[in-house]
């Protein structure tokens, strides 16, 4: 019984310590985590930000492995690279000959951050990687010349900027592309995913195996292609000069054109060696999906008629 009071006091201090570390996580250099095989432990957390002059960087080279990296435009006059290390693993950052090189460290530990929440116990668990451990902020009014992304078991988020060329080569990873304007997008992936939203490219080439390509609001100005071996393509609000679609699985095509009775023309083919052709074939989006499924919906109106003037042609900037 003599141990009861010290145990109670120790328990209170432990809970208070957890509360302090969780409440000050954004400013702290430590946190409590749960790792399989090790249980509850204190791990080192380091947050760092490096700034670079607006004109020092023209290109971005990202190497992603088991980590998520965000590249986005911000309301800033300089480049900002924000990194968070977990247990001593932190992205390496350097600038050489006008290229920003970022290598995201392999973060394969099954770390779980303990935070206060609304659960019955007063605690909740969530993945530490819900937010990117590495975030690159592009200065306002900057167009990036070339972006090169390579990686495995990782992901890249690109949001709200302009570029001349974007190239992504990812294995067991993915890319989320939102509000991007670029002259070209080239992506190659094995067992990966690509999501594109409200973005405009002069041309786009995508190749993959066991890959999913999806999104909403894609505009292409020149001949482009998607070549898949297994997987699926599902994009709505598409604007392209023409379509040349091939699949051994189902093709669903919702056309923005109307027939003589004023009804939108929709096609649904589920036979062997399906083909759908429409519009300018020299500038068409060609999709060879093999055993993948294709589901496209054309932007309301003819391919070049847009009821949303927010998107500019990539060649106009």
C-alpha positions in Angstrom: 0.0 0.0 0.0 3.0 2.3 0.6 3.6 2.2 -3.2 0.1 3.4 -4.1 0.7 7.1 -3.7 4.0 7.2 -5.7 2.4 5.2 -8.4 -0.5 7.6 -8.6 1.8 10.6 -8.7 4.0 8.9 -11.3 0.9 8.1 -13.4 -0.2 11.7 -13.3 3.2 13.0 -14.2 3.4 10.6 -17.2 0.0 11.7 -18.5 1.0 15.4 -18.0 4.3 14.7 -19.9 2.4 13.1 -22.8 0.0 16.0 -22.9 2.9 18.5 -23.0 4.7 16.7 -25.8 1.5 16.2 -27.8 0.4 19.8 -27.3 3.8 21.2 -28.4 4.5 18.7 -31.2 4.9 21.4 -33.9 7.6 23.1 -31.9 9.1 20.1 -30.2 12.2 17.9 -30.8 10.6 14.8 -29.3 7.4 12.9 -29.3 5.9 9.7 -28.1 5.3 7.0 -30.7 4.2 3.4 -30.9 6.4 1.1 -33.1 5.6 -2.6 -33.7 8.0 -4.8 -31.7 9.2 -2.0 -29.5 6.1 -0.6 -27.8 5.9 2.9 -26.4 9.1 4.9 -26.8 10.4 8.5 -27.1 11.7 9.3 -30.6 13.5 12.3 -31.9 11.5 14.7 -34.1 13.3 17.5 -35.8 11.7 20.2 -38.0 13.8 22.3 -40.3 13.3 25.0 -43.0 15.7 26.1 -45.6 15.2 29.2 -47.8 16.7 29.9 -51.2 16.6 33.0 -53.3 13.9 33.1 -56.0 16.3 33.2 -58.9 18.6 30.5 -57.6 16.4 27.6 -58.6 15.2 26.8 -62.2 14.8 23.0 -61.9 13.6 20.5 -59.3 14.9 17.0 -58.9 13.1 14.7 -56.3 14.1 11.2 -55.2 11.2 9.8 -53.2 11.4 6.5 -51.2 8.7 5.4 -48.7 7.8 9.0 -48.1 5.4 11.7 -49.4 6.8 14.9 -50.9 4.7 18.0 -51.6 5.6 20.6 -54.3 3.3 23.6 -54.3 3.2 27.3 -55.0 2.9 29.6 -52.0 2.6 33.3 -51.2 6.3 33.8 -50.7 9.2 35.6 -52.4 11.7 32.8 -51.8 11.9 29.0 -52.2 11.2 27.2 -48.9 12.0 23.6 -48.2 10.4 22.3 -45.0 11.5 18.9 -43.7 10.7 16.8 -40.7 12.9 14.0 -39.5 11.6 11.0 -37.7 14.1 9.1 -35.6 17.0 10.8 -37.3 15.8 10.3 -40.8 15.6 13.6 -42.7 15.5 14.5 -46.4 18.8 15.8 -47.8 18.5 19.2 -49.6 21.0 21.0 -51.8 21.1 23.4 -54.7 23.6 22.9 -57.5 23.8 24.6 -60.9 20.2 26.0 -60.6 18.7 22.6 -59.6 17.1 21.9 -56.3 18.0 18.3 -55.3 15.8 16.7 -52.6 16.3 13.1 -51.6 13.6 11.9 -49.2 14.9 9.3 -46.7 13.4 5.8 -46.5 10.8 6.2 -43.7 9.6 2.6 -43.4 9.1 2.5 -39.7 5.5 1.8 -38.6 5.4 4.8 -36.4 2.1 5.9 -34.8 1.9 9.3 -33.1 -0.2 9.4 -29.9 -2.4 12.4 -29.7 -5.3 13.6 -27.7 -8.6 12.9 -29.5 -12.3 12.3 -29.1 -12.1 8.5 -28.4 -13.4 6.9 -25.3 -10.0 6.7 -23.8 -9.1 10.3 -24.5 -6.4 9.3 -26.9 -6.4 8.6 -30.7 -3.8 7.1 -33.0 -3.1 8.4 -36.5 -0.4 7.8 -39.1 2.4 10.3 -38.7 2.6 10.5 -42.5 -0.8 12.0 -43.0 1.1 15.2 -43.9 4.2 15.3 -46.1 7.5 15.1 -44.2 9.0 17.2 -47.0 7.3 20.2 -48.5 8.7 22.4 -51.1 7.1 25.9 -51.5 7.6 27.5 -54.9 7.7 31.4 -54.9 4.8 33.3 -56.4 5.0 34.0 -60.2 7.7 31.4 -60.7 7.6 28.9 -63.6 9.8 25.9 -63.1 11.8 24.8 -66.2 12.0 21.1 -65.4 10.7 18.7 -62.7 12.1 15.2 -62.4 10.7 12.8 -59.9 12.0 9.3 -59.2 11.1 6.9 -56.5 9.7 3.7 -55.0 6.9 3.1 -52.5 6.5 6.9 -52.2 4.3 9.7 -53.5 4.5 13.2 -54.8 1.8 15.9 -54.6 2.1 18.7 -57.1 -0.2 21.7 -56.6 -0.8 25.0 -58.3 2.2 26.0 -60.3 3.5 26.3 -63.9 6.3 24.3 -65.5 7.9 23.6 -68.9 8.4 19.9 -68.3 7.3 17.4 -65.7 8.7 13.8 -65.6 7.7 11.2 -63.1 9.1 7.7 -62.8 7.6 5.8 -59.9 7.4 2.2 -58.8 4.7 1.2 -56.3 4.0 4.9 -55.8 1.8 7.6 -57.0 1.4 11.2 -58.1 -1.4 13.7 -57.4 -1.4 16.6 -59.9 -3.7 19.5 -59.2 -4.0 22.9 -60.8 -0.9 22.5 -62.9 0.0 24.1 -66.3 2.9 22.6 -68.2 4.0 22.1 -71.7 4.6 18.4 -71.1 3.9 15.6 -68.6 5.6 12.3 -68.8 4.9 9.6 -66.3 6.0 5.9 -66.2 4.9 3.7 -63.3 4.6 0.1 -62.3 1.8 -0.7 -59.9 1.3 3.0 -59.3 -1.4 5.6 -59.4 -1.8 9.0 -61.1 -4.6 11.5 -60.2 -4.9 14.7 -62.2 -7.3 17.5 -61.4 -8.0 20.9 -63.2 -4.7 20.8 -65.1 -3.6 21.7 -68.7 -0.7 20.2 -70.7 0.3 20.7 -74.3 1.0 17.0 -74.4 1.0 14.1 -72.1 2.6 10.6 -72.2 1.7 8.0 -69.6 2.9 4.4 -69.6 2.4 1.8 -66.9 1.6 -1.7 -65.7 -1.0 -2.4 -63.1 -1.6 1.3 -63.0 -4.6 3.5 -62.3 -5.1 6.9 -64.1 -8.0 9.0 -62.8 -9.1 12.5 -62.2 -11.3 15.4 -63.3 -10.6 18.4 -65.5 -7.8 17.5 -67.9 -7.1 19.6 -71.0 -4.6 18.5 -73.7 -3.7 20.7 -76.7 -1.6 18.3 -78.7 -1.4 14.6 -79.5 -1.0 12.6 -76.3 -1.0 9.0 -75.2 -1.8 6.6 -72.3 -0.5 3.1 -72.7 -1.4 0.6 -69.9 -1.0 -3.1 -69.3 -3.7 -3.8 -66.8 -5.3 -1.2 -64.6 -7.9 1.5 -65.5 -8.4 5.0 -66.9 -11.2 7.0 -65.4 -11.2 10.8 -66.1 -14.1 13.2 -66.5 -14.3 16.7 -67.9 -11.7 15.9 -70.6 -10.9 18.5 -73.3 -8.8 17.2 -76.2 -8.8 17.7 -80.0 -9.7 14.1 -80.6 -10.0 10.6 -79.1 -8.5 7.3 -80.3 -9.4 4.7 -77.6 -8.5 1.0 -77.6 -9.2 -1.7 -75.0 -9.9 -5.4 -74.7 -12.0 -4.6 -71.7 -14.9 -2.1 -71.4 -14.9 1.4 -72.8 -17.4 3.9 -71.5 -17.3 7.3 -73.3 -19.7 10.1 -72.5 -19.5 12.6 -75.3 -20.0 16.3 -75.0 -21.5 16.3 -78.5 -25.2 15.9 -79.2 -27.1 14.0 -81.9 -29.7 15.5 -84.2 -32.3 15.1 -81.5 -30.3 17.1 -79.0 -29.2 14.2 -76.9 -25.6 13.7 -75.7 -23.9 10.9 -77.5 -22.8 8.2 -75.1 -21.0 5.0 -76.0 -20.6 1.8 -73.9 -18.6 -1.0 -75.5 -17.9 -4.2 -73.8 -16.7 -6.5 -76.6 -13.3 -7.8 -77.5 -11.0 -5.3 -79.1 -13.1 -2.2 -78.5 -12.3 1.0 -80.4 -13.7 4.6 -80.1 -12.5 7.3 -82.5 -13.7 10.9 -82.6 -12.4 14.3 -83.6 -8.9 15.3 -84.9 -7.0 12.0 -85.1 -3.7 13.7 -85.7 -4.0 15.6 -82.4 -5.9 12.9 -80.6 -5.5 11.5 -77.1 -4.6 7.8 -77.9 -5.3 5.3 -75.1 -4.1 1.7 -75.5 -5.5 0.1 -72.4 -5.1 -3.6 -73.4 -7.0 -5.4 -70.6 -7.6 -2.2 -68.7 -11.0 -0.4 -68.6 -11.5 3.1 -70.0 -14.1 5.5 -68.6 -14.0 9.1 -70.1 -16.5 11.9 -70.0 -15.9 14.8 -72.4 -16.2 18.4 -71.2 -19.7 19.8 -71.8 -19.8 21.1 -75.3 -17.3 20.4 -78.1 -13.8 19.5 -77.1 -12.5 23.1 -77.6 -15.7 24.7 -76.1 -15.2 25.3 -72.4 -17.7 26.8 -69.9 -14.9 27.3 -67.5 -12.4 30.0 -68.6 -10.1 29.5 -65.6 -7.7 27.2 -67.5 -5.3 28.8 -70.0 -3.6 26.9 -72.7 -0.1 25.7 -71.6 1.3 27.4 -74.7 0.0 30.8 -73.7 2.4 31.4 -70.9 
